[in-house]
Amino acid sequence: MIRLETEYAGLTLSNPLIIGSSGLTNSAKKNKELEDAGAGAVVLKSLFEEQIEMQSDSLLHPSDSPEASDYIRNYLKANQVEEYLSLIKETKSVCTIPVIASINCYKANAWTEFAKQIEEAGADALELNVFYLCTDPDTQANEIYDLYISILKKVRKQVSIPVIMKIGKGFGNIPGLVKRIKLHEAQGVVLFNRYYMPDIDIRKMQITSGPVFSSPPDLSDTLRWTALVSGIVPGIPISSSCGVHAWTDVVKCLLAGATTVQLCSVIYKNGKDIIPRISDGIEEWMNESKYASVSEFRGKLSFSNAENPSLYERSQFMKYFSGHN
């Protein structure tokens, strides 16, 4: 009997397939359909701090008084927060799988009160999707790390539900950041969030949007850092995200040490019916490989268990190009 059950950030999932935060998870109806298709959990579409601020700025006029400006900002925030709390409640009313709320934030003080409301609305966990694009050449790396930890600490003081941090791969020392995240009691970490991708239209001479979806080659970085972090910083559940497009990708992430895997672009491209096909592929492989449960093979090829772990640390192509003219 093949068992796909897994424990992630204190939550029990029927399988390690989590639907990542996106437009796929912005309504209770969609979330129920994803559950019926076989998802192990859903991460609700993020509430974006930056988006709320931009909407506020678009409504403000230079002549507005400080009181008027504060009113507009607070009204928009309260309205969007209330809509988000309704999404949590409605999804919880129709779904039995874990429902993980998501906040996309970059300030330490903005969402601590909202985190408590999320817990009261019934969310099973909270994913903090923190992204701070630093362009100040005088800012030190530790200052950026401190910002992430400050957000985590303040939110952790407000809630008792599991808090998960979703980070990007643009850090010089990812294991170091994850170690600090673990020390400050995050119950999980997601590797990685996908940033907005800019492009340039050379005909119109304009900055445009680049590819929205991830692609299979994106998995390489996800695998590398999943394996390294799981081996170097044991004890914190990892959800691998970005570049997962097939059941084989899920198996690879689990072998590298992931606890769960987040699906997003693959569902946009193939529809929710890809979920049972991915589950079936995993089960067939497990049966062929004589594994009865995910825990039996999770991390077998992590940095701490692989026969040649140095391959995860290799950053040059010397071996590849030495045999090619």
N, C-alpha and C positions, 0 to 999 in steps of 0.2 A: 504494500500500500504506500503510494507516494504521498508525502506530506509537504506542503509548501508553506505551512504556518511559520510565522516569524515574529519576533519581538523587536519593536523599534521605538526607542525613546520612551519606554514604559508602556507602549501601546501593543495590543495583540492584533496582528493582521493575519487574514486567511492566506495571504501570499505576499511576496515582497514587491508587488507592482503598485506604485503610487502614481496617481495622475498629478502632474505638476501644476503649479499655480498658473492660470492662463484664462483665456476666454472660454476654454472647455469647461471650466468649473464655476462659471458666474451665475448659475441658477440652480435651484433645487431640482428642477426637472432633469437637467443635464447630469447632475451628480447622481441621481437615482439611476439613470440610464447607464452611467459608467459603472455603478455598483452591479447592476444586473449583467453587464458585460463581463464582470469578473475582476474589477479593480479591488485591490486590497485596502486602499485608503484614497482620499482626495485631499489636495491642498487647494483651498478656495482661492479664487482670483484675488490678487493682492489689492489692498487699498494703498495707493501711492501718495505718500506725503508730498513729493515734488509736484504731482499733478494737481493736488488741492491748492498748493501755493500758487501755481501758474494760473489756475482758474480765478483765484482771488485777485491776482495782479491784473488780469485782463478786465476785471470789473471796476478796478479802482481808477480814480481820476486824480491827477496831481493836486487839485484843489481840495480833495476830500480831507476832512479833519481826521486827526488820529483816532477819535472815537468812532467815526464812520468807517474808517479802515478796519479797525478791530471788529466792529460789528459784522462787516461783510466776511472777513476771514473766519470768524467764529461761526457765523451762520452756515457757510459752505461746509466747513469741517463737520459741524454737528449734523447737517443733512446727510453727508456722505457716510458718516459713522453710523447713523441710524439705519441707512439702507444696508450697510454691511452687517450690522447686527441682525437684521431681518433675514439676510441670506444665510447666516449661521443657523438661526432658529428654524427656518423653513427646511434647510438641508437636513438638520438633525431630526426633524419630524418625519422624514421619509426614508432616511438612510440608516443602516445599522453598522456600516463600516466606520472606522475612525474619520472624523472630519477635522482637518487641521486648518486653522485660520492663518492668514499671511499678511504681514505689514511690510511694505517696502519703504524703508526709512533711512535717514542719514543724520538725524539729530538725536541727542541723548534725552532731551526733555519732552519731545513732542507727543510721544505715544504711551507714556507710562500709565496714565489714567485710562486710556482706551484699552490697554491690555487687560485691565480688570474687567471692563465691560465685556470683552470677548469671552473671558472665562465664564462670566455670569450668563452669557447668551447660550452657553452649552458647548463651545468648542472643546475638542478633546486635547488639543495641543496648539501651540502658536509657533509659526515659523517666521523668524525675523530675517527678512531679505535686506541685508544692509549693503548699501553701495555708496561709497564716497569717492568721487573722482577728484583726486588732488592734483592741482596744477600750480601750486605754489612751490617754487624751487627751494624755498627756505624751510619748508615743513619737513620734519624728521620722520623716519619710518615708524618709530615708536609712538609718535603722536597719533598716527592713523590707527595703529593697533589699539591705543588707549580709547579712541572714539568707539570702536566696535565693542570693547569690553565695557565701557561706560553705559552704552545702550543696553547690553545684556544684563548688567548688574541692576540697573534701575527697573527693568521689566521684571526680572526675577523676584524683586522685592514685592511686586504687586500681585503676582499670581502663584498658584500652586500647581497648575497644569504644566506639562512638559514644555520647555522652551527650546527650540531648535534654531540654530543660526545657519543661514544660507550665505555663503561667501563666494567671491570671485577668485579667479586664478592669477590675478595680477599682483601677487605678493612675492617678495623675495624669499620669505621663509614661511611657507604654508604650514608645515608641521608645528612651527613655533607659535603661530596664531591659534591653531587648533588646540594646542596644549593649554594656552591661556583660556580659551573658550571652555575647555573641559574643567580647568581649575576653578572657574567661576560658575560651575554647575549648570552649564547647558546640557540638555539630555541628548542632544544629537547635533550633527553638522551635515549640511548639504554641499556637495562638491559637484557642480558649481552653478551659480546663476549665469544667465546669458545676457550680456549687455546689449544695449542698442548699438547697431552696427552702422556707422556713417559711410557714405560713399560720395563720389563727386561725379556730376554729370558734366563732361567736358564740352558738350555742345551748348548746353544752356548756362554753363558756368555757374552751377548751383551745387550746394551741398544737399545730398539726397539720402534716403534710407537705403542701407545695404540689405543683405539677406536677413529675413526674419527668422527662418527656421534653422535649426542646427543641421549638420550633415554628418554622415558616418565617420569622416576623418576626425571630427571633433572628439570622438571617443578616446583617442590615444592619450590626450592630456588627462581626461577623466580617469582612465585606467591607471596611468602612472601615479597620480596623486592619491587615488583611492588605495593603491597598494602601499605606497610610502607612508601615508598617514596611518593606515590601519596597523602597519608594522611598527612604526616609531611611536605613535600615541595610542596604545591599546586602551580599550575600555570606554570609548565614546562611539556610539553607533553612527555609521556613515550612510547617507543616502546619495548614491551616484546619480548625477544628472548632467545632461548635455552630450549629445552624440549617440544616444541609445535608439537604434532603429530596427532591431531584430531580436529574436529570442536568444540568439548566440551572444549578442551584446550584453544581455542581462546576465547570462551565465558567466561571462568574462568578468563583469563587475563583482559578482558574488565571489568568484574565485580570488579576485584581488582583495577581498575583505569587506565589501559593502554589505550592509544589513538589508537595505532596500534599494530600489532603483526607481527613478522618476521618469515617467513617460510624458511627452508633450508633442514635439514635432511629428513623431511617427503617427500619432493619432490624428493630428491635423491633416496629414497626407493620406492616411489610409482609412480613417474612420474608427469608431470604437470597436468594430468587429475584429480589429487586429489584436485586441487584448486577449481573447480566448485562444487565438492562434499562437500568441507568445507563450501563454501558460502551457498549452499543449506541447510546444517545442521543448520547454524546460523539463516537463514531466517525462517526455520520451527520452531526452538525453540522460536524465537521472536514472531512468529504468535501465538504459543501456550501460550506464556507468556503475550500476549497482549501488546507487545512493537512495536511501529511503526518505531522508529529510534534508532540507537546505543546510542545516547546521553541520552536517557531515562533511560538506565540501567547502563551506564558506571560509575564505582566507587561506586556502591551501596554496595559493600562489601569491600571497602578500609578501611584502618586503622582508618580513621576519621568517617566512616559511619557504620561500622560493629557493630552488637549488642554486641559482645564480642571481641573487638580488641586485647585483651591481648593474644589471641591464636596465633596471628602473632609473638608475642615476645617470646613465649615459646620455650626454647631451649632444654629442658630435656624431658624424656619419662615417667615421674612419673605417670601421669594419665593412660597411656597405660599399663605399666608394673605392676601397682598395682593390676590389675585384672587378671594377667596371672601368673601362677605358672611355 
